[in-house]
Amino acid sequence: MDYVIEMLNIRKEFPGIVANNNITLQLKKGEIHALLGENGAGKSTLMNVLFGLYQPEKGEIRVEGKPVNITNPNIANDLGIGMVHQHFMLVETFTVTENIILGSEPKKFATVDIKKAEQEVREISERYGLKVDPSAKISDISVGMQQRVEILKTLYRGAEIIIFDEPTAVLTPQEISELIQIMKTLIKEGKSIILITHKLKEIMEVCDRVTVIRKGEGIGTVNVPDTNPNELASLMVGREVTFSTEKVASTPSHKVLEIEELTVKDPRGIVAVNKLNLAVRAGEIIGIAGVDGNGQSELIEAITGLTKSESGSIKLNGNNILNEKPRKITEAGLAHIPQDRHKHGLVLDFPVGENMVLQTYYQAPFSKSSVLNYKEIYSHAKKLIEEFDVRTPSEYTQARALSGGNQQKAIIGREIDRNPDLLIAAQPTRGLDVGAIEFIHKRLIEQRDQGKAVLLVSFELDEIMNVSDRIAVIYEGEIVAIVDPKETTEQQLGLLMAGETKGKAGVKNV
């Protein structure tokens, strides 16, 4: 069998940890090959070895059957290997074209020939159905478009083998469908793809074979037509995983959160939340469903005090918290799992232990007379790490060293530990594997069963359908319908999210 890429018995170590132990991955020409594993299993590390960002301690890499030594990404590019990173490597103030040609600029009389570059970008983009405006600024385009720019960067450099690192983690359902079509087009054009993912539905839909790794060890490679999501989930986490969320019917009581006629503008001064009304009761989970950009972020920021509202009222336990400072709002009984765990959830250069008290460090027993009590902080963190199954070498480890799933568990542990009356969970499982998703869903339902109010905002429709007791659909900054998930289909939800009326979508309010 001829392989375009062979990674044979790769071992990669970091201080105190073996990230990859004797892993083998072989990519055939013209296939989409999934690399599947839990958060922190070593998937990205293995691909960073292939792309030249890390050097392995042992093992061999072959391209087209020939042994190669990939000591940096330039050598990988020369060998026809490109990588689309999970966290995009783009300069926000540059245009699409300037980002794509960076480091490979076409020159005309010692200056960059931007017109020629734009033409080349347009040609490549049309050839692969990527439809990107070459002159648009990165800061002005959507996340899905930014990802297309990353793909174009690799194609511009002549990549024949493209590594996608968790490419759908930050995309809406529509953008995911478009990306799958783009991958299929790339394969038709003779490219070969390695897809790092933990989303089993995507593997079943688009991949030919899948290599599974668990805790840095290679578990094996299987043909996708010969397997199923349950088997893949068991291989990935080493145990049976339940996909449906088990819960009893909710018994909601009094209103904890009451929002009336709320209007919020976005940073550009455009109305993003438009006279919105919503109530969340104790003992229920309300899921907010909507296409990204319909006011979800501004709504959460207004409730949590991170942005100023124009008008209306937000009541928490009967007290108006509109435009109060975030600390006062959290002390009033609100906990917040933010949608961007790196920007708003953690201080990445702080140890895990100190991140666990970001909301409470100034209170006893963590502080006395403005002096931090580190013994109490780290002993408390150790307890939460065990309770919430945060996999970290220790409570003194930097937060940035943890996998995404474990960073998220640390945030959830910190927020739930404060025993809030209202828990806002924004994209709580974005980019996480099935094991971590199952854990987080159980915790949200536990909060509900303890009489807490939970507001869940997610772009994952199956998550909204599985976990919510009621679903509020947001469109252009307004709640257009509140429906019962047991009596609503994903197709009906999709119609409401696209602005269809309740009558035409075939649903009634609850």
C-alpha positions, 0 to 999 in steps of 0.5 A, a space after each residue: 500500500 502506497 501512503 502519502 504520509 507515514 508517521 511510524 512509532 512516534 514518541 513525543 515527551 514534554 517535562 513530566 508527560 509523554 504526549 505521544 507514545 509509539 503512535 503510528 498513523 498512515 495517510 492514503 492519497 485522496 482520503 479524509 483520515 480522522 484522528 480521534 481522541 479525547 481532549 488532551 489525548 495527544 492529537 494536536 501534538 502528533 500533528 504539530 510533530 508532522 508540521 514541524 512545530 515539535 521534534 519527536 524523541 523517537 520514530 520516523 516520518 515518511 512522505 511518499 515513502 521517503 524518510 524526511 526530517 521536518 524541523 520547521 513548518 517551512 520544510 513541511 510547506 516545501 513537502 506539500 504539508 499545510 495545517 489549518 490551526 484550531 486557533 487561527 494564525 491571522 493578523 486581524 488588521 491585515 486584509 484577506 490577501 495580505 494574510 494569505 501571502 504573508 511570507 510568500 509575497 509576489 514581488 514587482 520591482 522590489 515591492 509587493 504586487 498586491 493586485 497580482 496576489 489578489 487575482 491569484 487568491 480570487 482564482 484559488 478561492 473560486 476553484 475550490 468554492 471558498 468564496 472569500 473577498 480578497 480585499 476584506 479585512 480579517 477583523 470584519 469577516 465571520 469566524 467561518 470566513 476566517 477559517 476559509 482564509 486559513 485554508 486558502 493560505 495552505 492552498 496558496 503555498 501548494 499544499 497537497 496534504 492538509 491537516 485540519 485541527 478541530 476545524 468545526 469547534 467554532 463554527 455554526 451548523 451552516 458553516 459546518 455543512 459548508 466546510 464539509 462540502 469544501 473538504 469533499 471538493 479538496 479531495 476531488 482535486 487530488 488533495 489528502 486530508 487529516 481531520 483532528 476531531 472528536 465529533 463522531 457525526 462528522 467522522 461518519 459523514 465525511 471520513 474514510 478511515 479513523 485512527 483513535 488515540 487515548 491518553 497518548 497511546 495509539 488504539 488502532 485504525 478502523 474503516 469508517 463504513 465498518 464502525 459506528 458512533 457508539 464503537 468509536 466513542 468507546 474506543 476513544 474514552 475506554 468505556 460506554 458513553 451515553 449520547 442521550 441525556 438522562 433527566 426527569 421532568 422539570 418542576 419549575 417554581 418562581 422566576 429567578 431571571 426576568 428580562 423585560 423590553 431589554 435593548 442592547 447595542 453592539 460595539 458598532 452602535 447597532 441594536 443587537 438585542 431589541 426589546 427582548 423579553 424572557 424569564 427563567 424559573 428556578 428548577 428549569 433549563 432554558 436553551 437559547 437557539 439561534 444562528 450566531 450573530 443574532 444578539 446572543 453574545 450581547 444578551 449574555 454580556 448585558 445580564 452579566 454586566 460586561 456591557 451597558 444596556 440602553 433600556 429595559 430591565 433585568 431582574 435577578 431574584 426580584 432585584 434590578 441588576 441592569 448596568 450594575 458592575 459584574 462583581 455586584 451581579 455575581 455576588 447577587 447570585 449569578 454564575 457565568 460559564 463564558 463562551 470564550 474560555 481563553 478570553 473571559 474564563 481563565 487567566 492562562 498564565 496563572 496556575 489552575 489553583 488561582 484560577 479556581 478563586 478568580 471570583 472569590 479571592 477577596 473573600 474569607 478564607 482565601 483572603 484576610 486584610 487584603 493578604 491572600 491565603 495561598 494554603 487555603 486557595 490551593 487546598 480548595 482548588 485540589 478539592 474542586 479538581 478532584 470533584 470535577 475530574 479536572 485532569 492536570 498534573 497538579 493545582 500548581 500547573 499553568 491553566 494554558 497547559 491543560 486541554 480545552 476540556 479540562 480548562 472548561 471543567 475547571 471553569 464549571 467547577 469554580 462557577 458551580 462551587 459558588 452555589 449560584 441561583 442562576 447559572 448562565 452557560 454559554 457554549 459550555 461544550 464548544 470544542 469538547 469530546 463526548 466524555 467531557 460533554 456527557 460530564 458537563 450536561 450531567 452537571 447542568 441537569 444537577 444544578 436544575 434538579 437542585 432548584 437552580 435556574 439555568 440559561 443555556 446558550 448553544 449553537 449545537 442544536 442536539 445539545 439544545 434539544 437534549 438538555 433544555 426544558 424549554 427552548 427560546 428561539 432568538 432572531 435579530 435580537 428578539 425572542 420569536 418563540 418559546 417551544 417544548 423540545 419534546 414537541 419540536 423537531 430540529 427542522 422546525 427549530 431551524 425554520 424559526 432560527 431563520 426568521 420563519 413565523 411560528 405558524 409556518 414552522 408548525 410550532 406553538 409557544 409554551 
